[in-house]
Amino acid sequence: METQQRKNNGHAHGVGDAGVRVRDDAKALAASMTDFTNQARDTLFKVMDEKPYVAIGAALGVGYVLAGGLRSKLTGLVVTLGGRYLMNNLKMQLLEQVRR
């Protein structure tokens, strides 16, 4: 009987310790998330102040993606044209290397 009480008490104490660790970990996570969001906000405001057009372009891009624009015909056209442009530039660079 005494052994059973020791096991129960030890188990209860272990659960209490685990609860304290979980609470401490949650506090640490909350603090690090607060730090991260503060740094992200500061960086965002810095970019908005220094490069407003880049910030507007990024906001438009994020809005386009979130609105489901990735699966549109316009996106397909832009990707196709961009791919052709990049392949043409790559071809030109390779030809210049061969000519040297």
C-alpha positions in Angstrom: 0.0 0.0 0.0 2.8 2.4 0.9 4.5 1.6 -2.4 1.3 2.4 -4.3 1.0 5.8 -2.5 4.6 6.6 -3.4 3.9 5.8 -7.1 0.8 7.9 -7.1 2.5 10.8 -5.3 5.5 10.5 -7.6 3.2 10.4 -10.6 1.1 13.4 -9.4 4.2 15.3 -8.7 5.6 14.5 -12.2 2.4 15.7 -13.8 2.6 18.9 -11.8 6.1 19.4 -13.0 5.1 18.8 -16.5 2.3 21.4 -16.2 4.8 23.9 -14.9 7.2 23.2 -17.8 4.4 23.5 -20.3 3.3 26.8 -18.8 6.9 28.1 -18.8 7.3 26.9 -22.4 4.1 28.6 -23.4 5.3 31.9 -21.8 8.6 31.6 -23.6 6.8 30.9 -26.9 4.5 33.9 -26.4 7.5 36.2 -25.6 9.5 35.0 -28.7 6.4 35.5 -30.9 6.0 39.0 -29.5 9.6 39.8 -30.3 9.2 38.3 -33.8 6.1 40.3 -34.6 7.7 43.5 -33.3 10.8 42.9 -35.5 8.5 42.1 -38.5 6.5 45.2 -37.9 9.6 47.4 -37.6 11.0 45.9 -40.8 7.8 46.4 -42.7 7.5 50.0 -41.6 11.1 50.6 -42.6 10.6 49.2 -46.1 7.4 51.2 -46.4 9.2 54.4 -45.5 12.3 53.7 -47.6 10.8 52.0 -50.6 7.0 52.6 -50.8 6.6 51.3 -54.4 8.2 48.0 -53.4 5.8 47.7 -50.4 2.9 48.4 -52.7 4.0 45.9 -55.2 4.5 43.3 -52.5 1.1 44.0 -51.1 -0.5 43.6 -54.5 1.4 40.3 -55.1 0.3 38.9 -51.7 -3.3 40.0 -52.3 -3.2 38.4 -55.8 -2.0 35.1 -54.4 -4.4 35.1 -51.5 -7.3 35.9 -53.8 -6.6 32.7 -55.8 -4.9 34.3 -58.7 -2.3 31.6 -59.1 -4.7 29.4 -61.0 -6.0 32.0 -63.4 -5.3 32.3 -67.1 -3.5 35.6 -66.5 -1.0 33.9 -64.3 -0.5 31.1 -66.9 0.2 33.8 -69.5 2.6 35.7 -67.3 4.5 32.5 -66.4 4.7 31.4 -70.0 5.9 34.8 -71.2 8.4 35.1 -68.3 9.7 31.6 -69.0 10.2 32.5 -72.7 12.0 35.7 -71.8 14.3 33.9 -69.4 15.0 31.1 -71.8 15.8 33.7 -74.5 18.2 35.5 -72.2 19.8 32.2 -71.2 20.3 31.3 -74.9 21.9 34.6 -75.6 24.3 34.3 -72.7 25.3 30.8 -73.8 25.9 32.0 -77.3 28.1 34.8 -76.0 30.1 32.3 -74.0 30.5 30.0 -77.1 31.6 33.0 -79.2 34.4 33.9 -76.8 
